[in-house]
Amino acid sequence: MLLPLYQIDAFTDRVFAGNPAAVCPLSEWLPADTMQAIAAENNLAETAFFVARGGSDYDIRWFTPAAEIDLCGHATLASAHVLFRHLSFRGEEITFHSKSGPLRVRHAADGRFTLDFPSRPPRPLTTHPTGLRDALHATPLDVLASRDLVTLFNSEAEVLALTPDFAKIAALEYVGVIATAPGSNGIDFVSRFFAPRVGVPEDPVTGSAHATLIPYWAGRLGKTELRARQVSARGGDLWCELRGDRALMSGYAVTYLKGEIEVEG
């Protein structure tokens, strides 16, 4: 069985930057173990699979090389890019139905996509999780948690200097660890994201992490519109907004590859 496959660089306007995602449109769902095997073969942070419901509605699922996850931003943006750019979608807004509820994506005239995600504000922790300092080789100013741990640092330089122990990060009882700090030169905050527990040592640009970072920094800075940068080696830029209990993040996407894969079926 031949299946279409696209590789899209998300949260960037040029190839070889942002976060690469594989996107596999389906006419009907494959067995979960087959989708997991495809994601492992692709060996990207996420592979997204979607199936049309009708109209502008689609069901979507995301797999890292090691596990299915509940929310992924860059692969959702990449899926919308595939629909608008390659599959002739003509509506104004796409709704992806997921394990995290409905996720809406709009495509603006300037080429940016805006993701409308559930906000996941982090809660303060009274004590740091055992092993966190050894895992990061650093001591954060503060630690909070939602799905992921949020570790706060003084500056972008401290976040860039982190050399985490991925085996120890994976041993923590969270999907991933976010390191974040105030930004500069028009950037409100920066971050890095480590998720070796689900097969992603460092993710280049992480939309799901920003569903937690946006409410945190909006509250801290007293503003609802923010600019963010994920300072991984590839790097990525996000335009963010907190709107009630929703976290909006916008960015560009570009196509790197399109082709077919062959699987048994």
Buried (B, 14 or more C-beta within 10 A) or exposed (E): EEBBBBBBBBBBBEBEBBBBBBBBBBEEEBEEEBBBBBBBEBEBBBBBBBBBEEEBEBBBBBBBBBBBBEBBBBBBBBBBBBBBBBBEBEEEEBBBBBEBEEBBBBBEEEBBBBBBBBBBBBEEBEEBBEEBBEBBEBEBEEBBBBBBBBBBBEEBEBBBEBEBBBEBBBBBEBBBBBBBBBBEEEBBBBBBBBBBBBBBEBBBBBBBBBBBBBBBBBEEEEEBEBBBBBBBEBBBBBBBBBEEEBBBBBBBBBBBEBEEBEBEE
